[in-house]
C-alpha cells in the first residue's frame, strides 16, 4: 500500500481548520493528525485510488489536486503517491 503526501498548495480566505499553503501531511491508511475532517471527506476517494496504484487521466501520474468543500474559503490540496 503506497503512502500519499498531502500538501496544501493554496488557501484563500479564512480556513476554519487553520490550513496554510505549504503544510504537509502523510496518509498511511487513516486520517492524518491535524487534517480538517471536512477536507478529508473530499480527499479520501482520490487518496484510495492513488494508494492502490490508480491514476486520473486529467492529472500527472501519481498525483491529484483537490479542493475542500468550503466555497468561500477554499483550500487546494495536492496528493502525491510516494515511491516505495
ZADO-1210 file (C-alpha; in nm, 4 decimals, padded with zeros to 6 digits):
<atoms>
<atom x="00.0000" y="00.0000" z="00.0000" code="UNK" pos="1"/>
<atom x="00.1537" y="00.3314" z="-00.1119" code="UNK" pos="2"/>
<atom x="00.1926" y="00.6339" z="00.1128" code="UNK" pos="3"/>
<atom x="00.0457" y="00.9620" z="-00.0104" code="UNK" pos="4"/>
<atom x="00.1844" y="01.3070" z="00.0663" code="UNK" pos="5"/>
<atom x="-00.0893" y="01.5692" z="00.1083" code="UNK" pos="6"/>
<atom x="00.0296" y="01.9272" z="00.0562" code="UNK" pos="7"/>
<atom x="-00.1712" y="02.2478" z="00.0934" code="UNK" pos="8"/>
<atom x="-00.0872" y="02.4355" z="-00.2264" code="UNK" pos="9"/>
<atom x="-00.3312" y="02.7268" z="-00.1952" code="UNK" pos="10"/>
<atom x="-00.5591" y="02.8729" z="00.0698" code="UNK" pos="11"/>
<atom x="-00.7914" y="03.1706" z="00.0304" code="UNK" pos="12"/>
<atom x="-00.9991" y="03.3493" z="00.2905" code="UNK" pos="13"/>
<atom x="-01.0088" y="03.2157" z="00.6443" code="UNK" pos="14"/>
<atom x="-00.9775" y="02.8379" z="00.6821" code="UNK" pos="15"/>
<atom x="-01.1649" y="02.7206" z="00.9930" code="UNK" pos="16"/>
<atom x="-00.9080" y="02.4412" z="01.0392" code="UNK" pos="17"/>
<atom x="-00.6155" y="02.6840" z="01.0081" code="UNK" pos="18"/>
<atom x="-00.4631" y="02.5269" z="00.6974" code="UNK" pos="19"/>
<atom x="-00.1948" y="02.7347" z="00.5247" code="UNK" pos="20"/>
<atom x="-00.0049" y="02.6899" z="00.1979" code="UNK" pos="21"/>
<atom x="00.2986" y="02.4676" z="00.2465" code="UNK" pos="22"/>
<atom x="00.1514" y="02.2423" z="00.5175" code="UNK" pos="23"/>
<atom x="00.2160" y="01.8727" z="00.4579" code="UNK" pos="24"/>
<atom x="00.0513" y="01.5579" z="00.5876" code="UNK" pos="25"/>
<atom x="00.1264" y="01.1908" z="00.5264" code="UNK" pos="26"/>
<atom x="-00.1569" y="00.9493" z="00.4515" code="UNK" pos="27"/>
<atom x="-00.0829" y="00.5959" z="00.5691" code="UNK" pos="28"/>
<atom x="-00.4320" y="00.4468" z="00.5720" code="UNK" pos="29"/>
<atom x="-00.6052" y="00.6762" z="00.8209" code="UNK" pos="30"/>
<atom x="-00.6917" y="01.0429" z="00.8772" code="UNK" pos="31"/>
<atom x="-00.3643" y="01.2296" z="00.9341" code="UNK" pos="32"/>
<atom x="-00.3490" y="01.4257" z="01.2589" code="UNK" pos="33"/>
<atom x="-00.4375" y="01.7921" z="01.2074" code="UNK" pos="34"/>
<atom x="-00.6115" y="01.7496" z="00.8729" code="UNK" pos="35"/>
<atom x="-00.9587" y="01.9045" z="00.8533" code="UNK" pos="36"/>
<atom x="-01.2280" y="01.6321" z="00.8613" code="UNK" pos="37"/>
<atom x="-01.4372" y="01.8183" z="00.6016" code="UNK" pos="38"/>
<atom x="-01.1439" y="01.8332" z="00.3615" code="UNK" pos="39"/>
<atom x="-01.0721" y="01.4670" z="00.4408" code="UNK" pos="40"/>
<atom x="-01.4197" y="01.3789" z="00.3168" code="UNK" pos="41"/>
<atom x="-01.3328" y="01.5312" z="-00.0239" code="UNK" pos="42"/>
<atom x="-00.9806" y="01.3874" z="-00.0413" code="UNK" pos="43"/>
<atom x="-01.0490" y="01.0292" z="00.0635" code="UNK" pos="44"/>
<atom x="-01.1810" y="00.8845" z="-00.2668" code="UNK" pos="45"/>
<atom x="-00.8783" y="01.0248" z="-00.4533" code="UNK" pos="46"/>
<atom x="-00.6384" y="00.9040" z="-00.1852" code="UNK" pos="47"/>
<atom x="-00.7684" y="00.5487" z="-00.2202" code="UNK" pos="48"/>
<atom x="-00.7252" y="00.5480" z="-00.5987" code="UNK" pos="49"/>
<atom x="-00.3671" y="00.6720" z="-00.5690" code="UNK" pos="50"/>
<atom x="-00.2922" y="00.4427" z="-00.2759" code="UNK" pos="51"/>
<atom x="-00.3653" y="00.1340" z="-00.4852" code="UNK" pos="52"/>
<atom x="-00.1775" y="00.2467" z="-00.7968" code="UNK" pos="53"/>
<atom x="-00.4546" y="00.4172" z="-00.9920" code="UNK" pos="54"/>
<atom x="-00.4290" y="00.7470" z="-01.1772" code="UNK" pos="55"/>
<atom x="-00.6575" y="01.0165" z="-01.3134" code="UNK" pos="56"/>
<atom x="-00.6437" y="01.0936" z="-01.6869" code="UNK" pos="57"/>
<atom x="-00.6606" y="01.4707" z="-01.6255" code="UNK" pos="58"/>
<atom x="-00.3660" y="01.4718" z="-01.3796" code="UNK" pos="59"/>
<atom x="00.0020" y="01.3823" z="-01.3848" code="UNK" pos="60"/>
<atom x="00.0710" y="01.0186" z="-01.2976" code="UNK" pos="61"/>
<atom x="00.0505" y="00.9531" z="-00.9237" code="UNK" pos="62"/>
<atom x="-00.0944" y="01.2968" z="-00.8449" code="UNK" pos="63"/>
<atom x="-00.4235" y="01.4803" z="-00.7970" code="UNK" pos="64"/>
<atom x="-00.5323" y="01.8298" z="-00.6903" code="UNK" pos="65"/>
<atom x="-00.8498" y="01.8538" z="-00.4854" code="UNK" pos="66"/>
<atom x="-01.0260" y="02.1496" z="-00.3201" code="UNK" pos="67"/>
<atom x="-01.2002" y="02.1392" z="00.0148" code="UNK" pos="68"/>
<atom x="-01.5790" y="02.1839" z="00.0119" code="UNK" pos="69"/>
<atom x="-01.5842" y="02.5414" z="00.1544" code="UNK" pos="70"/>
<atom x="-01.6578" y="02.7638" z="-00.1500" code="UNK" pos="71"/>
<atom x="-01.5949" y="03.0915" z="00.0368" code="UNK" pos="72"/>
<atom x="-01.2595" y="02.9871" z="00.1869" code="UNK" pos="73"/>
<atom x="-01.1176" y="02.7251" z="-00.0484" code="UNK" pos="74"/>
<atom x="-00.8112" y="02.5204" z="00.0331" code="UNK" pos="75"/>
<atom x="-00.6469" y="02.3296" z="-00.2524" code="UNK" pos="76"/>
<atom x="-00.4542" y="02.0126" z="-00.1712" code="UNK" pos="77"/>
<atom x="-00.2040" y="01.8245" z="-00.3889" code="UNK" pos="78"/>
<atom x="-00.1964" y="01.4482" z="-00.3407" code="UNK" pos="79"/>
<atom x="00.1210" y="01.2700" z="-00.4467" code="UNK" pos="80"/>
<atom x="00.1884" y="00.8969" z="-00.4377" code="UNK" pos="81"/>
<atom x="00.5330" y="00.8407" z="-00.2884" code="UNK" pos="82"/>
<atom x="00.7793" y="00.5934" z="-00.4349" code="UNK" pos="83"/>
<atom x="00.8425" y="00.2983" z="-00.2085" code="UNK" pos="84"/>
</atoms>
